[in-house]
């Protein structure tokens, strides 16, 4: 596989919002792009063919979870995750750094890596920056994320230690990867610094000096107020290189994506759209609805009159309401199809508005329907 560099090219800008191309080996991807999350090698409830039919060409798999199941031995023997899941487009792999945050009670951060207590068995696992790269290479990832330290809101001193550790591990990661392979997959850096402006600035300066293929903003969407998240994104994009892709990790609420695109972000991932779907929370262009609500029991209209997804073309709100009430597996599949279709349509509409220099108008109309109408519906 040939990984030609540079990876990214900006096509058009509308103020800070931009459309670009990721020149990936399994097909070009136009940004801004949302990546569905398939932590264990599958986007829950859907097949790889269904994900392709929804229009996706780049998905995320998780290093930590795939290391546990099916395990590195199986992945190596089979020859990569694509041989298992039949996904023949591009893959980005998270490094396991988010699990440092989400499994905090099972984690000990050492100078040379992270010690996990396997959340399934309790067995001790030690992730080093090099092992994380080896796992991602075995998986067959096209965009690699380095091991980092993601922190909740914490003290300045603890945030600085996490930032410094992330940078130290990244330097080791780059040296190891480029010494190991002449033409390695793309490597992104992860900026940290918690919610401290000076630490964020330091992190961005240190990591961009390493001249990587792209840059992600880590440590956001971990419970902070929205305005803080938006401020950190805006600060970061003002300092990150304009000719490299910018990726904000773990952000997937439609309103947050629109705000982040306005501030210059190109890439997104999140479990939220699919997790919401499995919990009966469905996106519409007039806001979210909970399809379990009694008012949908006899509603024969589709989830969204303006949606052309398989679910909306064939099934009613009443049917989805019934499926969820009876806990039928089909409810989760049909809802996931709808929410992922919505997300892909959202990204397409965003790109179209940027190319026409109409992003501000798009954002205004989107928020008028998605946020304001949604608030009225929920307060009814």
Order of alpha helices (4+ residues) and beta strands (2+ residues): beta-beta-beta-beta-alpha-beta-alpha-alpha-alpha-beta-alpha-beta-beta-beta-alpha-beta-alpha-beta-alpha-beta-alpha-beta-alpha-beta-alpha-beta-beta-alpha-alpha-alpha-alpha-alpha
